[in-house]
């Protein structure tokens, strides 16, 4: 607690010139002086226990008087306390390099302290610099030359990574060696770009995976054969205005999340595909029982600009970018209930927007919200949450369109921290943004790797020391 004072028996010898004067008659009392360093460096990941002193004050007094150390109120003193003995200064809360709490926000904490011999008082300014730690993170490049603005999916059975770029070029990357095997043909999808892929295994579906293509207003869900690039049209939607879309999986079945295409009212209408999560009911054609019919059905609504994260697993992390806020829902709702309302335009993040229409369904509030533009935050692009390690368990990794990487401790509810330094980002730009993130070996729960694909076709792996 700032202002607390602790007593220390004085040490003889030495002299000081920045204290007060002495009494009348006899030898004047000389002030004490500090002998400890006033510049301290502290690594953020050091063990934080009850005996967590970062500074040990020390002083001498020419008159061998008993000395009392105290905090001087102001600057960053309120963030520190004396612990376990005179002059032992500790942070009240474990410091984070990514989230500095000092008054200047520069990770240099300044505290003024004093030492008194009962007559004279000497002051000293202590500067404690908190430095970064990777906290066991290992970040390395796996492969390069994988096209522009691609999507990745970790294949559980083969331990390869499926990579599909926006032009439809396909490749498989060995997750261990980085060796690239390119498909002989690209996806035959026509106009636009590939904006999403979803699969857990190519083998389980006879070498097929789901892909989403869009030319801005025409969104098409495709069933793609990896070896040939042949694409079967499963479903399509033609929007009256440019629309955002994302592809996910619900079990083994595809789901598509559509933006509101500039119509907030449509986002609250379960019967209008805009702003909805579209699932598909698989039934047999009555005329040809061997032919599967996929009927679209709204599974959720209230979305502005959505993305299925975690390689598209619906119910894990659904990102929705509003006008002012990034938000993530992780309630693990059951989309099969077909009543999830993600609140747009009732709320943007946690801010009421003023919607006055009929609200239908079970409202699903965001679990995590970030103001777009604050601290250079761009629109979120993707997220992963399975990196393991003592400092990383339960931590979400989120990429944004400005080229930043953010982390959020979902177990302890925060804070949201920018981790560019840890992930080797020295100059964040949209051209270097990580556009797709996926977890490795998810099914076996031996989830140690997180893979990140950059917009320029470079694939990276995040791991932790074990």
MARNU-455001 format. One line per field, with one value per residue (C-alpha): residue number from 0; residue in one letter; x negated, y, z negated. Coordinates in Angstrom, 3 decimals, decimal comma, padded with zeros to 6 digits, always signed. Layout:
<rs>
n	[NUM  ...] $
res	[a  ...] $
X	[X  ...] $
Y	[Y  ...] $
Z	[Z  ...] $
</rs>
This chain:
<rs>
n	[0  1  2  3  4  5  6  7  8  9  10  11  12  13  14  15  16  17  18  19  20  21  22  23  24  25  26  27  28  29  30  31  32  33  34  35  36  37  38  39  40  41  42  43  44  45  46  47  48  49  50  51  52  53  54  55  56  57  58  59  60  61  62  63  64  65  66  67  68  69  70  71  72  73  74  75  76  77  78  79  80  81  82  83  84  85  86  87  88  89  90  91  92  93  94  95  96  97  98  99  100  101  102  103  104  105  106  107  108  109  110  111  112  113  114  115  116  117  118  119  120  121  122  123  124  125  126  127  128  129  130  131  132  133  134  135  136  137  138  139  140  141  142  143  144  145  146  147  148  149  150  151  152  153  154  155  156  157  158  159  160  161  162  163  164  165  166  167  168  169  170  171  172  173  174  175  176  177  178  179  180  181  182  183  184  185  186  187  188  189  190  191  192  193  194  195  196  197  198  199  200  201  202  203  204  205  206  207  208  209  210  211  212  213  214  215  216  217  218  219  220  221  222  223  224  225  226  227  228  229  230  231  232  233  234  235  236  237  238  239  240  241  242  243  244  245  246  247  248  249  250  251  252  253  254  255  256  257  258  259  260  261  262  263  264  265  266  267  268  269  270  271  272  273  274  275  276  277  278  279  280  281  282  283  284  285  286  287  288  289  290  291  292  293  294  295  296  297  298  299  300  301  302  303  304  305  306  307  308  309  310  311  312  313  314  315  316  317  318  319  320  321  322  323  324  325  326  327  328  329  330  331  332  333  334  335  336  337  338  339  340  341  342  343  344  345  346  347  348  349  350  351  352  353  354  355  356  357  358  359  360  361  362  363  364  365  366  367  368  369  370  371  372  373  374  375  376  377  378  379  380  381  382  383  384  385  386  387  388  389  390  391  392  393  394  395  396  397  398  399  400  401  402  403  404  405  406  407  408  409  410  411  412  413  414  415  416  417  418  419  420  421  422  423  424  425  426  427  428  429  430  431  432  433  434  435  436  437  438  439  440  441  442  443  444  445  446  447  448  449  450  451  452  453  454  455  456  457  458  459  460  461  462  463  464  465] $
res	[x  x  x  x  x  x  x  x  x  x  x  x  x  x  x  x  x  x  x  x  x  x  x  x  x  x  x  x  x  x  x  x  x  x  x  x  x  x  x  x  x  x  x  x  x  x  x  x  x  x  x  x  x  x  x  x  x  x  x  x  x  x  x  x  x  x  x  x  x  x  x  x  x  x  x  x  x  x  x  x  x  x  x  x  x  x  x  x  x  x  x  x  x  x  x  x  x  x  x  x  x  x  x  x  x  x  x  x  x  x  x  x  x  x  x  x  x  x  x  x  x  x  x  x  x  x  x  x  x  x  x  x  x  x  x  x  x  x  x  x  x  x  x  x  x  x  x  x  x  x  x  x  x  x  x  x  x  x  x  x  x  x  x  x  x  x  x  x  x  x  x  x  x  x  x  x  x  x  x  x  x  x  x  x  x  x  x  x  x  x  x  x  x  x  x  x  x  x  x  x  x  x  x  x  x  x  x  x  x  x  x  x  x  x  x  x  x  x  x  x  x  x  x  x  x  x  x  x  x  x  x  x  x  x  x  x  x  x  x  x  x  x  x  x  x  x  x  x  x  x  x  x  x  x  x  x  x  x  x  x  x  x  x  x  x  x  x  x  x  x  x  x  x  x  x  x  x  x  x  x  x  x  x  x  x  x  x  x  x  x  x  x  x  x  x  x  x  x  x  x  x  x  x  x  x  x  x  x  x  x  x  x  x  x  x  x  x  x  x  x  x  x  x  x  x  x  x  x  x  x  x  x  x  x  x  x  x  x  x  x  x  x  x  x  x  x  x  x  x  x  x  x  x  x  x  x  x  x  x  x  x  x  x  x  x  x  x  x  x  x  x  x  x  x  x  x  x  x  x  x  x  x  x  x  x  x  x  x  x  x  x  x  x  x  x  x  x  x  x  x  x  x  x  x  x  x  x  x  x  x  x  x  x  x  x  x  x  x  x  x  x  x  x  x  x  x  x  x  x  x  x  x  x  x  x  x  x  x  x  x  x  x  x  x  x  x  x  x  x  x  x  x  x  x  x  x  x  x  x  x  x  x  x  x  x  x] $
X	[+000,000  -001,465  -002,519  -003,413  -006,639  -009,059  -011,813  -015,433  -018,247  -020,653  -024,146  -027,023  -029,461  -029,043  -027,415  -024,617  -023,901  -020,177  -018,570  -017,447  -019,538  -020,432  -019,504  -021,053  -024,236  -026,453  -027,145  -024,586  -022,556  -023,512  -020,878  -020,829  -021,623  -020,417  -022,924  -020,688  -020,440  -017,580  -017,360  -015,788  -014,917  -012,199  -011,153  -007,364  -007,329  -009,225  -007,432  -004,901  -004,662  -004,213  -007,983  -007,995  -010,254  -011,636  -013,563  -015,416  -015,985  -019,190  -020,546  -023,236  -023,149  -026,261  -024,742  -023,779  -020,147  -017,270  -015,911  -012,354  -011,518  -008,312  -006,540  -005,981  -002,498  -002,237  -003,590  -003,180  -003,519  +000,036  -000,920  -003,488  -003,737  -006,392  -006,450  -008,243  -010,691  -011,890  -012,447  -011,327  -009,178  -006,848  -004,174  -000,646  +000,345  -001,873  -003,113  -002,514  -004,724  -001,769  +000,518  -001,542  +000,172  -002,312  -001,097  -002,998  -002,138  -005,760  -006,576  -008,850  -007,337  -008,447  -008,076  -009,409  -010,600  -012,098  -014,306  -014,241  -016,387  -013,740  -015,285  -016,279  -014,618  -016,195  -014,177  -014,987  -013,172  -013,170  -012,611  -011,542  -011,568  -009,368  -010,812  -009,176  -009,238  -008,113  -006,667  -007,725  -006,363  -008,153  -007,252  -008,712  -008,091  -006,894  -006,544  -006,262  -004,947  -001,382  +000,467  +002,390  +005,062  +005,443  +007,296  +005,879  +007,352  +005,414  +006,178  +006,563  +005,843  +002,766  +001,329  +001,076  +002,351  +004,711  +004,003  +006,301  +005,506  +008,042  +007,511  +008,397  +004,886  +004,619  +001,695  +000,945  -001,837  -003,501  -002,967  -006,296  -008,703  -006,997  -007,198  -004,628  -002,643  -000,617  +002,616  +002,410  +005,385  +007,059  +010,717  +013,055  +015,318  +015,764  +015,814  +014,753  +012,430  +012,339  +013,139  +013,437  +012,715  +013,800  +012,849  +011,271  +010,184  +010,031  +010,044  +013,296  +015,167  +013,450  +010,938  +013,540  +013,796  +016,176  +015,280  +017,012  +016,652  +017,889  +017,715  +019,055  +022,787  +023,010  +022,025  +021,620  +021,100  +019,087  +018,137  +014,610  +012,636  +009,031  +007,330  +009,248  +010,520  +014,049  +016,599  +020,227  +022,582  +024,404  +026,096  +025,915  +027,209  +027,450  +027,466  +028,971  +025,835  +022,222  +022,205  +019,649  +019,737  +017,888  +017,845  +017,948  +018,734  +021,493  +020,404  +019,587  +022,033  +021,334  +022,812  +022,540  +022,656  +023,799  +023,377  +026,349  +025,373  +026,109  +029,576  +029,645  +033,365  +032,676  +030,210  +033,095  +035,279  +034,799  +036,523  +034,066  +030,675  +028,820  +027,277  +028,048  +026,215  +027,444  +027,363  +028,472  +030,866  +029,795  +032,685  +033,264  +034,859  +038,366  +037,992  +034,440  +033,889  +030,136  +029,656  +029,156  +031,085  +029,648  +032,313  +031,059  +032,424  +031,631  +029,752  +029,027  +029,261  +028,320  +024,952  +023,292  +019,983  +019,346  +016,471  +016,384  +013,041  +011,078  +011,052  +014,777  +016,067  +019,415  +020,037  +016,386  +015,697  +018,011  +016,581  +018,829  +017,403  +019,808  +019,537  +017,449  +016,626  +015,026  +016,821  +016,526  +019,121  +017,938  +021,028  +020,816  +024,462  +026,266  +026,959  +029,371  +031,754  +032,106  +032,783  +029,430  +029,685  +026,292  +027,861  +027,008  +028,387  +029,771  +026,210  +022,848  +020,454  +021,805  +023,306  +027,029  +027,706  +031,381  +033,162  +036,927  +038,212  +039,277  +036,550  +036,806  +034,714  +032,341  +029,939  +026,264  +024,175  +020,521  +017,928  +015,135  +015,373  +012,701  +013,197  +012,130  +009,402  +008,361  +004,649  +004,466  +006,951  +008,251  +011,129  +010,561  +009,704  +009,465  +008,765  +007,417  +007,522  +005,622  +002,005  +000,750  -001,835  -001,744  -001,383  +000,786  +003,458  +006,885  +005,442  +007,114  +004,898  +006,625  +005,365  +006,611  +006,600  +003,964  +001,439  +001,619  +001,799  +003,842  +004,219  +006,937  +006,841  +010,280  +009,785  +009,162  +011,221  +008,498  +007,020  +006,875  +003,206  +001,349  -001,437  -003,199  -006,665  -006,155  -005,003  -007,858  -005,745  -007,874  -005,923  -002,257  -000,606  +002,440  +000,171  -001,386  +001,809  +002,447  +005,584  +006,191  +005,499  +006,023  +005,131  +003,093  +004,164  +007,391  +009,222  +006,607  +006,518  +002,753  +003,181  -000,216  -000,528  +001,344  +000,765  +001,070  +001,142  +000,101  +001,740  -001,457  -001,433  -003,863  -002,828  -003,948  -003,642  -003,212  -004,268  -005,355  -008,319  -007,377] $
Y	[+000,000  +003,377  +005,542  +002,614  +002,984  +000,270  +000,500  -000,462  -000,202  +002,432  +001,624  +003,880  +005,536  +007,651  +011,019  +012,620  +016,064  +016,040  +015,861  +018,451  +020,254  +019,224  +020,534  +023,432  +022,855  +019,808  +017,887  +018,385  +015,339  +014,204  +012,798  +009,156  +008,211  +005,445  +002,827  +000,736  +001,198  +003,370  +001,664  -001,808  -004,215  -006,799  -009,554  -009,877  -013,671  -013,905  -016,001  -013,896  -015,098  -013,503  -012,953  -011,054  -008,109  -006,327  -003,715  -004,021  -000,549  -000,025  +003,031  +004,126  +006,781  +008,616  +008,782  +005,116  +006,031  +003,694  +004,262  +004,185  +003,629  +005,076  +005,580  +009,135  +009,419  +010,123  +008,739  +004,926  +004,375  +003,051  -000,006  -001,193  -002,328  -003,269  -007,042  -009,400  -007,000  -003,374  -001,832  -004,844  -003,366  -005,507  -005,037  -005,368  -007,155  -009,169  -006,793  -007,461  -006,035  -006,091  -004,203  -001,599  +000,001  +002,793  +006,363  +006,942  +003,530  +002,964  +000,035  +002,236  +002,452  +005,413  +005,440  +007,986  +006,590  +008,160  +007,126  +008,961  +008,813  +010,625  +014,026  +014,150  +012,597  +011,659  +010,921  +008,748  +008,041  +004,365  +003,461  -000,136  -001,172  -004,182  -006,129  -008,604  -012,374  -014,869  -016,914  -020,150  -019,248  -020,692  -019,032  -020,201  -020,209  -023,502  -022,794  -019,973  -019,377  -020,450  -017,772  -014,717  -014,376  -018,111  -020,298  -023,228  -026,329  -028,866  -032,407  -034,588  -037,944  -037,100  -034,241  -032,124  -028,599  -027,932  -024,515  -022,889  -019,398  -016,862  -017,932  -021,543  -023,009  -025,949  -027,456  -029,713  -028,814  -031,344  -029,794  -031,147  -030,651  -027,865  -029,867  -028,647  -030,921  -028,887  -030,130  -030,546  -028,245  -025,313  -025,154  -024,651  -022,100  -019,368  -015,662  -014,067  -015,498  -018,333  -016,769  -019,835  -023,543  -026,099  -029,711  -031,981  -034,668  -035,190  -038,971  -039,174  -037,501  -039,189  -036,398  -033,628  -030,461  -027,500  -024,131  -020,765  -018,513  -014,959  -012,172  -009,655  -010,222  -013,825  -016,312  -019,993  -022,994  -025,674  -029,299  -029,540  -032,588  -031,921  -034,038  -032,609  -029,224  -030,180  -028,176  -029,153  -026,286  -027,003  -023,641  -020,055  -016,674  -013,529  -010,427  -007,102  -005,380  -006,374  -008,926  -010,559  -014,315  -017,027  -020,822  -023,116  -026,667  -027,923  -031,489  -032,712  -030,372  -026,920  -023,699  -020,255  -016,947  -013,949  -010,261  -007,916  -006,359  -002,909  -003,806  -003,947  -004,734  -007,871  -009,058  -009,399  -011,284  -015,090  -015,426  -013,108  -014,795  -011,512  -011,384  -015,067  -018,323  -020,714  -024,453  -027,270  -030,127  -033,195  -035,300  -037,678  -036,517  -037,986  -038,758  -040,064  -041,407  -041,872  -038,148  -035,956  -032,693  -029,871  -027,507  -024,196  -023,172  -020,218  -021,417  -017,987  -014,283  -010,809  -010,572  -007,588  -008,866  -012,428  -014,909  -018,491  -018,835  -021,938  -023,284  -022,813  -024,866  -023,273  -022,879  -022,428  -018,836  -016,821  -013,389  -010,523  -007,154  -004,301  -000,674  +000,168  -003,129  -006,488  -009,119  -012,838  -015,278  -018,472  -019,731  -023,075  -022,677  -025,408  -024,079  -026,957  -025,085  -022,531  -019,613  -017,892  -014,097  -012,376  -008,986  -006,856  -004,172  -004,350  -003,827  -003,169  -004,911  -003,860  -000,569  -000,235  +000,818  +001,619  -001,160  -000,847  -003,836  -007,281  -009,333  -013,060  -015,900  -016,389  -013,456  -014,466  -011,618  -011,259  -012,754  -010,494  -006,990  -004,692  -001,191  -001,037  +001,557  +001,651  +000,932  +000,414  -002,477  -003,520  -005,795  -009,271  -011,867  -015,197  -016,772  -019,935  -021,113  -024,370  -023,344  -025,168  -024,382  -023,016  -019,410  -020,114  -022,621  -021,266  -018,264  -017,108  -015,879  -013,288  -011,671  -008,389  -006,706  -004,177  -006,969  -007,224  -010,307  -010,128  -012,640  -013,055  -015,269  -016,885  -018,729  -015,565  -013,252  -011,036  -008,660  -008,415  -007,829  -006,970  -009,552  -008,321  -008,557  -012,193  -013,138  -011,405  -008,496  -005,352  -003,389  -004,443  -003,856  -005,225  -006,891  -008,994  -009,717  -013,303  -014,105  -017,681  -019,525  -023,201  -025,550  -028,697  -032,171  -030,958  -034,300  -036,059  -033,115  -033,175  -029,591  -027,960  -026,197  -023,252  -022,532  -019,043  -018,161  -014,664  -012,729  -013,038  -016,854  -017,510  -020,202  -020,036  -022,248  -021,182  -023,696  -023,674  -025,126  -028,270] $
Z	[+000,000  +000,985  -001,935  -004,212  -006,152  -007,229  -009,804  -009,218  -011,730  -010,446  -009,229  -010,148  -007,758  -004,635  -004,175  -002,139  -000,895  -000,055  -003,506  -006,081  -008,726  -012,283  -015,752  -017,664  -019,696  -019,352  -016,183  -013,391  -012,411  -008,906  -006,520  -005,416  -001,852  +000,463  +001,583  +003,871  +007,625  +008,824  +012,270  +012,245  +015,091  +014,498  +016,947  +017,147  +016,815  +013,539  +010,905  +009,036  +005,434  +002,021  +001,929  +005,211  +004,473  +007,506  +005,516  +002,216  +000,834  -001,087  -002,883  -005,332  -008,039  -009,324  -012,786  -012,934  -013,504  -012,827  -009,313  -007,994  -004,316  -002,878  +000,433  +001,583  +003,057  +006,782  +010,055  +009,985  +006,242  +005,847  +007,953  +005,379  +001,757  -000,782  -001,332  -003,701  -005,264  -005,303  -001,883  +000,167  +002,951  +005,070  +007,722  +006,342  +009,563  +011,883  +014,597  +018,288  +021,010  +023,430  +021,046  +019,184  +016,197  +015,517  +015,897  +019,154  +020,623  +021,633  +019,287  +017,181  +013,708  +011,590  +007,815  +005,375  +002,051  -001,031  -003,905  -007,237  -010,341  -012,371  -011,747  -008,097  -005,067  -001,738  +001,401  +004,384  +007,677  +008,652  +012,317  +012,960  +016,624  +017,435  +020,369  +022,709  +022,398  +025,030  +022,150  +023,812  +027,246  +030,281  +033,574  +036,862  +040,606  +042,095  +045,819  +048,336  +051,858  +051,082  +053,054  +051,959  +049,262  +048,781  +046,297  +044,340  +042,720  +040,653  +041,842  +038,752  +040,372  +042,465  +040,333  +043,475  +043,943  +046,826  +048,336  +050,904  +052,167  +053,396  +057,022  +056,191  +056,306  +053,899  +052,006  +049,076  +046,654  +044,377  +040,935  +039,662  +042,575  +044,525  +047,756  +050,294  +052,616  +055,098  +056,646  +060,441  +061,057  +059,391  +058,381  +061,323  +059,664  +062,250  +061,338  +058,060  +055,427  +052,927  +049,542  +047,314  +046,906  +044,319  +043,681  +041,088  +043,507  +047,242  +046,926  +044,986  +047,844  +050,763  +051,349  +051,141  +049,056  +048,865  +050,343  +050,509  +053,550  +054,034  +056,583  +054,066  +054,472  +055,715  +052,966  +053,871  +051,598  +053,423  +052,856  +054,302  +055,423  +054,424  +057,122  +060,072  +058,928  +059,975  +057,988  +057,404  +056,561  +053,302  +052,706  +053,885  +052,829  +054,931  +052,786  +053,867  +052,528  +051,764  +048,968  +046,656  +046,116  +044,216  +044,250  +041,242  +040,150  +037,883  +037,238  +040,733  +042,462  +043,925  +042,568  +044,151  +042,274  +044,323  +043,553  +043,532  +046,913  +045,526  +044,242  +040,411  +040,523  +042,573  +039,927  +037,439  +039,908  +039,723  +043,088  +044,874  +045,531  +044,974  +041,513  +040,940  +040,318  +043,002  +042,311  +044,566  +044,018  +046,027  +047,329  +050,224  +053,448  +053,611  +057,325  +057,027  +053,480  +054,035  +054,670  +051,606  +051,423  +049,346  +048,047  +046,532  +043,139  +040,863  +037,767  +036,295  +037,165  +035,993  +037,790  +039,481  +040,894  +039,662  +039,744  +038,503  +036,730  +035,680  +039,240  +039,343  +036,422  +035,652  +031,937  +030,961  +031,959  +034,193  +034,949  +035,969  +036,960  +036,348  +037,338  +034,272  +032,551  +033,129  +031,087  +030,487  +029,245  +027,600  +025,806  +027,636  +028,539  +030,433  +033,916  +034,357  +032,054  +034,855  +032,511  +031,839  +032,114  +032,212  +031,438  +034,469  +034,779  +031,245  +030,031  +031,652  +029,313  +025,919  +027,128  +027,744  +031,323  +030,960  +032,841  +032,351  +034,321  +033,189  +031,514  +032,225  +030,787  +027,884  +027,627  +027,570  +026,104  +027,114  +024,829  +026,030  +027,534  +028,963  +030,302  +033,954  +034,421  +030,761  +030,367  +034,168  +034,019  +037,432  +038,357  +036,931  +039,564  +037,715  +034,336  +032,710  +029,101  +028,675  +028,116  +025,024  +022,357  +018,813  +019,958  +022,993  +021,981  +022,862  +024,681  +027,887  +030,723  +032,927  +036,131  +037,587  +040,998  +039,929  +039,411  +035,605  +033,414  +030,218  +027,399  +024,813  +021,739  +021,942  +018,642  +016,633  +018,880  +020,193  +020,810  +024,613  +025,437  +028,628  +029,081  +032,225  +030,670  +029,652  +033,159  +034,958  +036,219  +036,335  +038,937  +039,012  +042,394  +044,177  +046,755  +043,959  +042,053  +040,953  +042,939  +041,753  +038,474  +037,638  +034,795  +035,228  +034,126  +032,590  +032,443  +030,310  +027,865  +028,261  +029,379  +029,338  +032,685  +034,114  +037,805  +039,274  +042,974  +043,991  +046,829  +048,894  +048,798  +045,933  +043,455  +039,810  +036,756  +033,133  +030,513  +026,870  +025,055  +023,156] $
</rs>
